[in-house]
């Protein structure tokens, strides 16, 4: 019986850095939204290290030439966005631009969750000194916070934490970039307010 010749399986040629940059740029442009890094790695059949090298090259190209786009990295996601310096010109073209801002109460609630996460609604209310049902519901609806588990306490209250959308909204790549805040003064102020209202 004759032995069949086995042809060696041909490996796909590795993508060069310049080509990888172009592919990632095309993926991010077409999706228009934040894309998970691991999804890009899967689609391009590259390693995380190769993707990081690619993102560095893409980002430095945008920054060096001060192009209209820039690369945003937040958590496990990346996205293309316009350069903030050029926003006035874009706004003039698209007038009137309706910017959806967050109210003071919602911003305070979000700040407590961002710095103290994972945190329950009751813990947020203790620090703020007021009820925050609406603020929490609003933040969940906007996708800025999410349920991250249950606290091992009576009633198993929901624990909340921020999302990648939170990072994207504030143009930061990780929570370590948040400025430092002393919550002990805020909690003391809330206690004083509660005592004076009694």
C-alpha positions in Angstrom: 0.0 0.0 0.0 1.4 3.3 -1.1 2.0 6.0 1.5 0.2 9.3 0.7 2.4 12.3 0.8 1.4 14.8 3.4 1.7 18.4 2.4 2.8 20.6 5.3 0.0 23.0 6.4 0.8 26.4 5.2 0.9 29.1 7.9 -0.7 32.4 7.0 2.0 35.1 6.7 2.2 37.4 9.7 0.8 40.8 9.2 3.3 43.6 9.1 2.8 46.5 11.6 1.7 49.0 9.0 -0.9 46.6 7.6 -2.1 45.8 11.2 -2.5 49.6 11.9 -4.6 50.0 8.7 -6.8 47.0 9.6 -7.5 48.1 13.2 -8.3 51.7 11.9 -10.7 50.2 9.4 -12.4 48.0 12.1 -12.8 50.9 14.5 -14.0 53.3 11.8 -16.6 50.9 10.4 -18.0 49.9 13.9 -18.1 53.5 15.1 -18.4 52.1 18.7 -16.1 50.8 21.3 -14.7 47.4 20.4 -13.3 44.8 22.7 -9.6 44.2 22.3 -10.0 40.4 22.4 -12.5 40.6 19.5 -10.0 42.5 17.4 -7.3 39.9 18.2 -9.7 37.1 17.2 -10.7 38.8 13.9 -7.1 39.5 13.0 -5.6 36.3 14.5 -3.0 38.3 16.4 -1.8 38.2 20.0 -2.6 40.8 22.6 1.0 42.0 22.5 0.8 42.5 18.7 -2.5 44.4 19.2 -1.0 46.7 21.8 2.0 47.4 19.5 -0.5 48.2 16.7 -2.6 50.5 18.9 0.5 52.4 20.1 1.5 52.9 16.4 -2.0 54.1 15.5 -2.2 56.4 18.4 1.2 58.0 17.9 0.4 58.5 14.2 -2.8 60.4 15.1 -1.0 62.4 17.8 2.1 63.2 15.8 0.2 64.6 12.9 -2.5 66.2 15.1 -5.1 64.5 12.9 -8.9 64.9 13.4 -9.2 61.5 15.0 -7.7 60.0 18.1 -7.6 56.6 19.7 -9.4 56.1 23.0 -8.5 53.2 25.3 -10.7 52.4 28.3 -10.6 49.1 30.1 -10.8 46.2 27.6 -12.2 48.4 24.8 -10.8 50.8 22.2 -12.6 53.4 20.0 -11.9 56.1 17.5 -13.1 59.6 18.5 -12.7 63.1 17.2 -9.9 65.3 18.6 -11.4 67.6 21.3 -9.4 70.6 19.9 -11.4 70.5 16.8 -14.8 70.3 18.5 -15.7 74.0 18.0 -15.5 73.6 14.2 -17.6 70.4 14.2 -20.2 72.1 16.5 -20.5 75.1 14.2 -21.3 72.7 11.3 -23.7 70.7 13.4 -25.4 73.5 15.3 -27.5 73.3 17.3 -25.7 70.6 19.3 -27.7 69.2 22.2 -25.3 68.0 24.8 -26.8 65.7 27.4 -25.3 66.8 30.7 -25.6 65.0 34.0 -27.3 66.8 36.9 -25.4 67.7 40.0 -27.2 65.0 42.0 -26.4 62.3 39.4 -22.8 63.5 39.2 -22.4 63.3 43.0 -23.9 59.8 43.0 -21.7 58.7 40.2 -18.6 60.1 41.9 -19.3 58.1 45.1 -19.8 54.9 43.1 -16.7 55.5 41.0 -14.5 56.0 44.1 -16.1 53.5 46.5 -17.1 50.6 44.2 -18.3 48.1 44.7 -20.9 50.0 46.7 -24.6 49.6 47.6 -27.2 52.3 47.1 -27.6 52.6 50.9 -23.9 53.3 51.3 -24.1 56.0 48.6 -27.0 57.5 50.4 -25.1 57.5 53.7 -22.2 59.4 52.2 -24.5 61.9 50.2 -27.0 62.2 53.0 -30.0 62.0 50.6 -32.0 59.3 48.8 -30.5 58.4 45.4 -33.0 56.0 43.8 -33.5 58.2 40.8 -29.8 58.9 40.3 -28.9 55.2 40.5 -31.7 54.2 38.0 -30.6 57.0 35.7 -27.0 56.0 35.8 -27.9 52.3 35.1 -30.1 53.4 32.2 -27.3 55.5 30.7 -24.9 52.5 31.0 -22.5 54.4 33.3 -22.9 52.0 36.2 -24.0 48.4 36.5 -24.8 45.7 39.0 -21.5 43.9 39.9 -22.8 41.5 42.5 -24.6 41.3 45.9 -23.3 42.3 49.3 -23.1 39.5 51.8 -25.5 41.3 54.2 -29.1 41.3 55.3 -31.3 41.5 52.2 -28.4 40.9 49.9 -28.3 44.5 48.5 -27.1 45.1 45.0 -23.5 46.2 44.6 -22.8 48.8 41.9 -19.7 49.6 39.9 -18.8 51.7 36.9 -18.7 50.4 33.3 -16.3 50.9 30.4 -18.9 53.4 29.1 -18.1 55.5 32.2 -14.4 55.5 31.3 -15.3 56.5 27.7 -17.7 59.2 28.9 -14.9 60.9 30.9 -12.2 60.1 28.4 -10.0 58.1 30.8 -8.5 54.7 30.3 -8.6 53.4 33.9 -10.0 54.4 37.3 -6.5 55.1 38.5 -6.7 58.3 36.5 -9.5 59.7 38.7 -8.3 62.7 40.9 -8.1 62.0 44.6 -11.1 62.9 46.7 -11.5 62.9 50.5 -14.9 61.4 51.2 -14.6 61.6 55.0 -15.3 65.4 54.9 -18.4 64.7 52.6 -19.7 62.1 55.0 -19.2 64.4 58.0 -21.1 67.2 56.2 -23.9 64.8 55.4 -24.1 63.8 59.1 -24.2 67.5 60.2 -27.0 68.1 57.7 -29.0 65.1 59.0 -28.6 66.2 62.6 -29.7 69.8 61.9 -32.8 68.5 60.1 -33.9 66.5 63.1 
